[in-house]
Amino acid sequence: MENKKISNIKNICCIGAGYVGGPTMAVLAANNPNIKVNVVDTNKTKLDLWNSENLDELPIYEPGLSDLIHKNRGRNLFFTSNISDCIKEADMIFISVNTPTKIKGLGAGYASDLKWVESSARQVAEFANGHTIVVEKSTLPVRTAQTIKSILQAYEEKGDFQGDKKSFSILSNPEFLAEGTAINDLQNPDRVLIGGEDDNAIKLLEKIYLNWVDRNKILTTDLWSSELSKIVSNAFLAQRISSINSISALCELTEANINNVSHAVGMDNRIGKKFLSAGPGFGGSCFKKDISNLIYICKHYGLEDVADYWESVISINDWQKKRISKIIVEKLYGNLSDKKISIFGFSFKPNTNDTRESPAISICKDLLEEGCLISIYDPRVTEEQICLELGDNKQVSSEKNKSNAKWTKNEDLYECTLNSDAILLLTDWEDFYNMNLKKLIKNMRIPSWIFDTRNVINHKEAKSVGFNMWKLGNG
């Protein structure tokens, strides 16, 4: 592709109004008031929520997001389904669509499904005008840019139906967001990574970020290193979680305390304290998907031992969830039939309504298989979302157990525990740090249990009011 010059970015289009596209463009628009930002999507329901007058109805919950939407929507930030016109007007287009793991075909269970990326590239190629900078924002396997380039190249050589020439520059600008702190991560990033071959395009994207990011935090590199850096970053973070979770089991058997171990290990400045909090396992849209991608790439290039290493990170994560389910069954006398368990927290982490790959999903399914009733409380996850993950509330357990195992969603924390045998705390929402334990236990059957996988509950206080207590990693 012959790189053409663009002197200034006046109009941006982001394809994809999801967990990355929405918040990222909200922050970008807020810090670049002279740039018009259009976020486009084919999902009308999602767009209606982004455009809702009631900011509590936004499709994504992130602290600080509603304020940005309120201040900038309709000024220089727009959410629309008019994809063709927005692409036509844009100087720069961000591709921020979903890249789920393939469930069938070549690479099923490991490789990313790039159908939405390819579809977006074809839309850009068809509707773009003149020279356009295309920015990969989705988490993508290394060398995906080559796929996008080849599609755009074909249209560049052909021109459009009126004979006007098109040209494109490709950049990689991966996101490094943690859900629950995404707005702060965008406003105060550790680094901004831009990969590409066109110096002018890189400088134009860099100029956008310089409106609020220090220059020394902006790193430029080649396309392939940029793509791989995102996957490797997530793999390293997930590896730390699996590592500390494996030690939590050892602590329980040796009468050690995982909090003390984590604190001591984290004080080593070569290691650091982040991502050393033991829990029921990692979740979210990226960790498992990106490690699976890394495994697939390694196997493709014949690096079987490297692939096996990263496979073990996922295996430990799955093992931790199964281990927790097993402990609950054992503590409740090996039988959950006709018992009720209250689930506190269903999102994969606090301050988000995202349930993708949440440990709560597989743990709840395990418990339902045992024939119990599950009552779920989460301050942000809707009943509809839980239904997508677990099935409707008439779900019947396995063929081996024909009891009417089912779940319900409660809007009140204390009503959730009515006639419960146990509380299982899976997400460390702030609501759970100052609960009235006396009020909770009055609602429950005896003996009453708390299974705390996040080390939120005061062990001594719980014991003093009559709870039997199990805390992850506490021997």
C-alpha positions as CSV (number, residue, x, y, z in Angstrom):
1,M,0.0,0.0,0.0
2,E,1.3,3.5,-0.9
3,N,0.9,5.6,2.2
4,K,-0.8,9.0,1.5
5,K,-0.6,12.0,3.8
6,I,-3.4,13.1,6.2
7,S,-2.6,16.4,7.9
8,N,-5.2,16.3,10.7
9,I,-7.8,13.9,12.2
10,K,-11.2,15.5,12.2
11,N,-13.5,12.5,12.2
12,I,-13.2,9.1,13.8
13,C,-15.4,6.1,13.4
14,C,-15.2,3.1,15.8
15,I,-16.8,-0.1,14.6
16,G,-18.1,-1.9,17.7
17,A,-20.0,-0.4,20.7
18,G,-18.9,-3.0,23.2
19,Y,-16.8,-3.2,26.4
20,V,-13.8,-1.7,24.6
21,G,-15.3,0.6,21.9
22,G,-17.8,2.4,24.1
23,P,-15.5,3.4,27.0
24,T,-12.5,4.0,24.8
25,M,-14.3,6.4,22.5
26,A,-16.0,8.2,25.4
27,V,-12.6,9.0,26.9
28,L,-11.1,9.9,23.5
29,A,-14.0,12.2,22.7
30,A,-13.8,13.9,26.1
31,N,-10.1,14.7,25.6
32,N,-10.4,15.7,21.9
33,P,-13.4,18.1,21.7
34,N,-12.5,19.1,18.2
35,I,-12.8,15.6,16.8
36,K,-16.2,14.1,15.9
37,V,-16.4,10.5,17.2
38,N,-19.0,8.1,15.8
39,V,-19.4,4.7,17.5
40,V,-21.2,2.3,15.1
41,D,-22.8,-1.0,15.7
42,T,-25.4,-3.4,14.1
43,N,-27.0,-4.2,17.5
44,K,-30.0,-1.7,17.7
45,T,-30.8,-2.7,21.3
46,K,-27.3,-1.9,22.4
47,L,-27.3,1.4,20.6
48,D,-30.7,2.3,22.2
49,L,-29.1,1.8,25.6
50,W,-26.1,3.9,24.7
51,N,-28.5,6.6,23.6
52,S,-30.9,6.3,26.6
53,E,-31.7,9.4,28.6
54,N,-31.5,7.2,31.7
55,L,-27.8,6.8,32.2
56,D,-28.4,3.8,34.5
57,E,-29.4,1.9,31.4
58,L,-26.1,2.1,29.7
59,P,-25.2,-1.4,28.4
60,I,-21.9,-1.3,30.3
61,Y,-21.3,-0.4,33.9
62,E,-18.0,1.2,34.6
63,P,-17.4,3.8,37.4
64,G,-17.1,7.2,35.7
65,L,-18.5,6.2,32.3
66,S,-22.0,7.7,32.7
67,D,-20.5,11.1,33.5
68,L,-18.5,11.0,30.3
69,I,-21.5,10.0,28.2
70,H,-23.6,12.7,29.8
71,K,-21.1,15.4,29.0
72,N,-20.1,14.4,25.5
73,R,-22.9,12.5,23.9
74,G,-24.5,14.6,21.2
75,R,-21.6,17.1,21.3
76,N,-18.8,15.2,19.6
77,L,-19.7,11.6,20.6
78,F,-22.5,9.7,18.8
79,F,-23.8,6.2,18.8
80,T,-25.4,5.1,15.5
81,S,-26.2,2.3,13.2
82,N,-25.3,4.4,10.1
83,I,-22.1,2.4,9.4
84,S,-21.6,3.3,5.7
85,D,-21.8,7.1,6.1
86,C,-19.7,7.1,9.3
87,I,-16.9,5.1,7.5
88,K,-17.2,7.4,4.5
89,E,-16.7,10.5,6.7
90,A,-13.9,9.1,8.8
91,D,-10.2,9.9,8.6
92,M,-9.4,7.2,11.1
93,I,-11.4,4.0,11.8
94,F,-11.0,1.9,14.9
95,I,-11.9,-1.8,14.6
96,S,-13.2,-2.8,18.1
97,V,-15.4,-5.8,17.4
98,N,-15.7,-9.1,19.3
99,T,-13.1,-11.8,18.6
100,P,-14.4,-14.9,20.5
101,T,-12.7,-18.2,20.5
102,K,-13.8,-20.5,17.7
103,I,-16.2,-23.2,18.8
104,K,-15.9,-25.3,15.6
105,G,-13.6,-25.9,12.7
106,L,-9.9,-25.5,12.5
107,G,-8.4,-24.3,15.8
108,A,-11.7,-24.8,17.7
109,G,-11.3,-24.1,21.4
110,Y,-8.1,-22.1,20.8
111,A,-8.0,-19.9,17.8
112,S,-9.9,-16.6,17.6
113,D,-12.9,-16.3,15.3
114,L,-12.1,-13.3,13.1
115,K,-15.3,-13.2,11.1
116,W,-16.3,-9.8,12.6
117,V,-12.8,-8.4,12.0
118,E,-13.0,-9.6,8.4
119,S,-16.5,-8.2,8.0
120,S,-15.4,-4.9,9.4
121,A,-12.4,-4.7,7.1
122,R,-14.7,-5.4,4.1
123,Q,-17.0,-2.6,5.2
124,V,-14.1,-0.2,5.6
125,A,-12.8,-1.2,2.1
126,E,-16.2,-0.7,0.5
127,F,-17.2,2.6,2.1
128,A,-14.0,4.5,2.9
129,N,-13.1,7.6,1.0
130,G,-9.6,8.6,-0.1
131,H,-6.9,7.8,2.4
132,T,-8.0,6.2,5.7
133,I,-6.1,5.1,8.8
134,V,-7.4,1.8,10.1
135,V,-6.6,1.0,13.7
136,E,-6.8,-2.5,15.2
137,K,-8.3,-2.1,18.7
138,S,-9.8,-5.6,19.2
139,T,-7.5,-8.2,20.9
140,L,-6.2,-10.0,17.9
141,P,-3.8,-12.9,17.2
142,V,-0.4,-11.9,15.9
143,R,-0.3,-11.1,12.2
144,T,-4.0,-10.4,11.9
145,A,-3.1,-7.0,10.4
146,Q,-1.9,-9.0,7.4
147,T,-5.5,-10.3,6.9
148,I,-6.9,-6.8,7.1
149,K,-4.1,-5.5,4.8
150,S,-4.8,-8.1,2.1
151,I,-8.6,-7.2,2.1
152,L,-7.9,-3.5,1.9
153,Q,-5.1,-4.0,-0.7
154,A,-7.6,-5.6,-3.1
155,Y,-9.9,-2.6,-2.9
156,E,-7.0,-0.1,-3.0
157,E,-5.9,-1.6,-6.3
158,K,-9.4,-1.7,-7.7
159,G,-10.7,1.6,-6.5
160,D,-14.5,2.0,-5.9
161,F,-17.2,1.7,-8.5
162,Q,-16.8,5.4,-9.5
163,G,-13.1,4.8,-10.2
164,D,-11.9,6.9,-7.2
165,K,-8.8,5.6,-5.6
166,K,-8.7,4.4,-2.0
167,S,-5.6,4.0,0.2
168,F,-5.1,2.8,3.7
169,S,-2.6,2.7,6.6
170,I,-2.9,0.0,9.2
171,L,-2.0,0.6,12.9
172,S,-2.2,-1.7,15.9
173,N,-3.3,0.0,19.2
174,P,-4.3,-2.7,21.7
175,E,-6.3,-1.9,24.8
176,F,-4.9,-2.6,28.2
177,L,-8.1,-2.1,30.3
178,A,-9.1,-3.8,33.5
179,E,-12.9,-3.9,33.8
180,G,-14.1,-2.1,36.8
181,T,-11.3,0.5,36.4
182,A,-11.5,0.9,32.7
183,I,-12.2,4.7,32.7
184,N,-9.3,5.4,35.0
185,D,-7.1,3.0,33.0
186,L,-7.9,5.0,29.9
187,Q,-7.5,8.4,31.5
188,N,-4.2,7.4,33.3
189,P,-2.7,4.5,31.2
190,D,0.5,2.7,32.2
191,R,1.4,2.9,28.5
192,V,-0.2,3.4,25.1
193,L,1.2,1.1,22.4
194,I,1.1,2.0,18.8
195,G,2.4,-0.4,16.1
196,G,2.7,0.3,12.5
197,E,4.8,1.0,9.4
198,D,3.5,4.4,8.4
199,D,5.2,7.2,10.4
200,N,2.6,9.8,9.5
201,A,-0.3,7.6,10.6
202,I,1.6,6.8,13.9
203,K,2.1,10.5,14.6
204,L,-1.5,11.4,14.0
205,L,-2.7,8.7,16.4
206,E,0.0,9.8,18.9
207,K,-1.2,13.4,18.6
208,I,-4.7,12.3,19.7
209,Y,-3.3,10.6,22.8
210,L,-1.0,13.5,23.6
211,N,-4.0,15.6,24.6
212,W,-4.1,13.7,27.9
213,V,-1.2,11.2,28.0
214,D,2.4,12.0,28.7
215,R,4.7,11.4,25.7
216,N,7.0,9.1,27.7
217,K,4.1,6.7,28.1
218,I,3.5,6.3,24.4
219,L,5.5,3.4,22.9
220,T,5.7,2.9,19.2
221,T,6.8,-0.4,17.6
222,D,6.2,-2.7,14.6
223,L,2.7,-4.1,13.9
224,W,3.6,-7.7,14.9
225,S,5.2,-6.8,18.2
226,S,2.2,-4.7,19.1
227,E,-0.3,-7.5,18.4
228,L,1.7,-10.0,20.3
229,S,2.4,-7.7,23.3
230,K,-1.3,-7.5,24.1
231,I,-1.7,-11.3,24.2
232,V,1.4,-11.9,26.2
233,S,0.4,-9.2,28.8
234,N,-2.9,-10.9,29.5
235,A,-1.2,-14.3,29.6
236,F,1.3,-13.1,32.2
237,L,-1.4,-11.6,34.3
238,A,-3.5,-14.8,34.2
239,Q,-0.4,-16.8,35.0
240,R,0.1,-14.9,38.2
241,I,-3.5,-15.6,39.2
242,S,-3.2,-19.3,38.5
243,S,0.1,-19.4,40.4
244,I,-1.3,-17.8,43.6
245,N,-4.5,-19.9,43.4
246,S,-2.4,-23.1,43.3
247,I,-0.7,-21.9,46.5
248,S,-4.0,-21.2,48.2
249,A,-4.7,-25.0,48.2
250,L,-1.3,-25.7,49.7
251,C,-2.0,-23.1,52.4
252,E,-5.2,-24.8,53.4
253,L,-3.4,-28.1,54.0
254,T,-0.4,-26.6,55.8
255,E,-2.2,-24.2,58.1
256,A,-0.6,-21.2,56.3
257,N,-2.6,-18.1,55.3
258,I,-2.6,-17.1,51.7
259,N,-3.0,-13.4,52.5
260,N,0.2,-13.5,54.6
261,V,2.0,-15.4,51.8
262,S,0.8,-13.0,49.1
263,H,1.8,-10.0,51.2
264,A,5.3,-11.4,51.8
265,V,5.8,-12.4,48.2
266,G,4.4,-9.1,46.9
267,M,6.9,-7.0,48.9
268,D,9.7,-8.3,46.6
269,N,9.9,-5.4,44.1
270,R,10.9,-7.9,41.4
271,I,7.5,-9.5,41.8
272,G,5.2,-6.8,43.0
273,K,1.8,-7.1,44.8
274,K,-0.6,-6.9,41.9
275,F,-2.6,-9.9,40.7
276,L,-1.5,-11.9,43.8
277,S,-5.0,-12.0,45.4
278,A,-6.2,-15.6,45.5
279,G,-9.8,-16.3,44.4
280,P,-12.1,-18.7,42.6
281,G,-10.3,-18.2,39.3
282,F,-9.8,-15.6,36.6
283,G,-12.6,-14.6,34.3
284,G,-13.5,-11.9,31.8
285,S,-13.4,-11.8,28.0
286,C,-9.6,-11.8,27.5
287,F,-7.5,-14.0,29.7
288,K,-8.6,-17.4,28.7
289,K,-9.2,-16.3,25.1
290,D,-5.7,-14.8,24.8
291,I,-3.9,-17.7,26.4
292,S,-5.8,-20.1,24.1
293,N,-4.6,-18.0,21.2
294,L,-1.1,-18.1,22.4
295,I,-1.3,-21.9,22.7
296,Y,-2.6,-22.1,19.2
297,I,0.1,-19.9,17.8
298,C,2.8,-21.9,19.6
299,K,1.5,-25.2,18.3
300,H,1.3,-23.8,14.8
301,Y,5.0,-23.0,14.9
302,G,5.9,-26.4,16.5
303,L,6.5,-25.0,20.0
304,E,4.7,-27.9,21.8
305,D,6.5,-27.5,25.2
306,V,5.7,-23.7,25.3
307,A,2.1,-24.5,24.4
308,D,1.9,-27.1,27.2
309,Y,3.2,-24.5,29.7
310,W,0.5,-22.0,28.9
311,E,-2.1,-24.8,28.8
312,S,-1.3,-25.4,32.4
313,V,-2.3,-21.9,33.3
314,I,-5.8,-22.6,32.1
315,S,-5.9,-26.0,33.7
316,I,-5.1,-24.6,37.1
317,N,-7.9,-22.1,36.7
318,D,-10.4,-24.8,35.8
319,W,-9.1,-26.9,38.7
320,Q,-9.6,-24.1,41.2
321,K,-13.3,-23.7,40.3
322,K,-13.9,-27.5,40.5
323,R,-12.0,-27.6,43.8
324,I,-14.3,-25.0,45.4
325,S,-17.4,-26.8,44.2
326,K,-16.1,-30.1,45.6
327,I,-15.3,-28.5,49.0
328,I,-18.9,-27.1,49.3
329,V,-20.4,-30.5,48.7
330,E,-18.0,-32.2,51.2
331,K,-18.7,-29.6,53.9
332,L,-22.4,-29.9,53.4
333,Y,-22.3,-33.6,54.2
334,G,-21.7,-34.8,50.6
335,N,-25.3,-33.9,49.6
336,L,-26.9,-30.8,48.2
337,S,-30.3,-32.1,47.3
338,D,-33.1,-29.9,48.7
339,K,-30.6,-27.5,50.0
340,K,-30.3,-23.8,49.2
341,I,-27.1,-21.9,48.6
342,S,-26.9,-18.1,48.3
343,I,-24.5,-16.8,45.8
344,F,-23.0,-13.4,46.5
345,G,-21.6,-12.0,43.3
346,F,-22.0,-13.3,39.8
347,S,-19.8,-10.9,37.7
348,F,-16.2,-12.0,37.2
349,K,-15.0,-9.1,39.3
350,P,-16.5,-6.1,41.2
351,N,-17.5,-2.8,39.5
352,T,-18.5,-4.4,36.3
353,N,-21.7,-6.1,35.0
354,D,-19.6,-8.4,32.8
355,T,-20.1,-12.1,33.3
356,R,-18.0,-13.5,30.5
357,E,-16.0,-16.5,31.7
358,S,-17.0,-15.6,35.3
359,P,-16.0,-18.4,37.8
360,A,-19.5,-18.1,39.1
361,I,-20.9,-19.7,36.0
362,S,-19.1,-23.0,36.2
363,I,-19.3,-23.2,40.0
364,C,-23.1,-22.5,39.9
365,K,-23.5,-25.2,37.2
366,D,-21.6,-27.7,39.3
367,L,-23.9,-26.9,42.3
368,L,-27.0,-27.2,40.2
369,E,-25.9,-30.6,39.0
370,E,-25.9,-31.6,42.7
371,G,-29.6,-30.8,43.0
372,C,-29.7,-27.7,45.1
373,L,-31.5,-24.4,44.7
374,I,-29.4,-21.3,44.1
375,S,-30.3,-17.8,45.1
376,I,-28.1,-15.1,43.4
377,Y,-27.4,-11.6,44.5
378,D,-25.3,-9.2,42.4
379,P,-25.7,-5.4,42.5
380,R,-25.1,-5.0,38.7
381,V,-25.7,-8.3,36.9
382,T,-29.3,-8.6,35.6
383,E,-31.5,-11.6,35.7
384,E,-31.5,-11.7,31.9
385,Q,-27.7,-11.9,31.9
386,I,-27.7,-14.8,34.4
387,C,-30.4,-16.5,32.3
388,L,-28.0,-16.4,29.3
389,E,-25.3,-18.0,31.4
390,L,-27.3,-20.6,33.3
391,G,-30.5,-21.1,31.4
392,D,-33.9,-20.2,32.7
393,N,-35.0,-20.7,36.3
394,K,-36.7,-24.1,35.5
395,Q,-33.3,-25.6,34.7
396,V,-33.3,-29.3,35.6
397,S,-30.2,-31.0,36.8
398,S,-28.4,-33.9,35.2
399,E,-30.0,-37.2,34.2
400,K,-28.5,-38.8,37.3
401,N,-30.4,-36.4,39.5
402,K,-34.0,-35.5,38.4
403,S,-34.7,-33.1,41.3
404,N,-35.9,-29.6,40.3
405,A,-32.6,-27.9,40.7
406,K,-33.0,-24.2,39.8
407,W,-31.8,-20.7,40.4
408,T,-33.5,-17.4,41.4
409,K,-32.2,-13.8,41.3
410,N,-32.7,-11.6,44.3
411,E,-32.6,-7.8,44.4
412,D,-32.0,-7.7,48.2
413,L,-28.9,-9.1,49.8
414,Y,-30.7,-10.3,53.0
415,E,-33.7,-11.8,51.3
416,C,-31.3,-13.8,49.2
417,T,-30.3,-15.8,52.2
418,L,-33.9,-16.7,53.3
419,N,-33.9,-20.4,54.3
420,S,-30.4,-20.9,52.9
421,D,-27.9,-23.5,54.1
422,A,-24.9,-21.6,53.0
423,I,-23.5,-18.4,51.5
424,L,-21.0,-18.6,48.8
425,L,-19.1,-15.3,48.2
426,L,-17.6,-15.2,44.7
427,T,-17.2,-11.5,43.8
428,D,-15.7,-9.0,46.2
429,W,-18.3,-6.2,45.8
430,E,-18.0,-3.4,48.3
431,D,-21.5,-4.4,49.5
432,F,-20.1,-7.5,51.1
433,Y,-17.4,-6.0,53.3
434,N,-19.8,-4.5,55.9
435,M,-22.7,-7.0,56.0
436,N,-24.8,-7.5,59.1
437,L,-23.8,-11.1,59.8
438,K,-26.3,-11.4,62.7
439,K,-29.1,-10.4,60.3
440,L,-27.9,-12.8,57.7
441,I,-27.8,-15.9,60.0
442,K,-31.3,-15.2,61.3
443,N,-32.6,-15.9,57.8
444,M,-30.8,-19.2,57.4
445,R,-31.1,-22.8,58.3
446,I,-28.9,-24.4,60.9
447,P,-26.0,-25.3,60.6
448,S,-25.2,-22.2,58.6
449,W,-22.1,-21.9,56.4
450,I,-20.1,-19.2,54.7
451,F,-17.7,-20.1,51.9
452,D,-15.6,-17.0,51.3
453,T,-13.5,-17.3,48.1
454,R,-12.4,-13.7,48.2
455,N,-11.3,-13.3,51.9
456,V,-13.8,-10.6,52.5
457,I,-15.6,-11.8,55.7
458,N,-14.1,-11.4,59.2
459,H,-13.6,-15.0,60.2
460,K,-13.8,-14.3,64.0
461,E,-17.0,-12.3,63.7
462,A,-18.6,-14.9,61.5
463,K,-17.8,-17.6,64.1
464,S,-19.0,-15.5,67.0
465,V,-22.5,-15.2,65.5
466,G,-22.7,-18.9,64.8
467,F,-21.5,-19.4,61.2
468,N,-19.4,-22.3,60.2
469,M,-16.7,-20.7,58.1
470,W,-14.4,-21.7,55.2
471,K,-12.0,-19.2,53.7
472,L,-10.0,-19.8,50.6
473,G,-6.3,-20.3,51.3
474,N,-6.8,-20.1,55.1
475,G,-5.4,-23.2,56.9
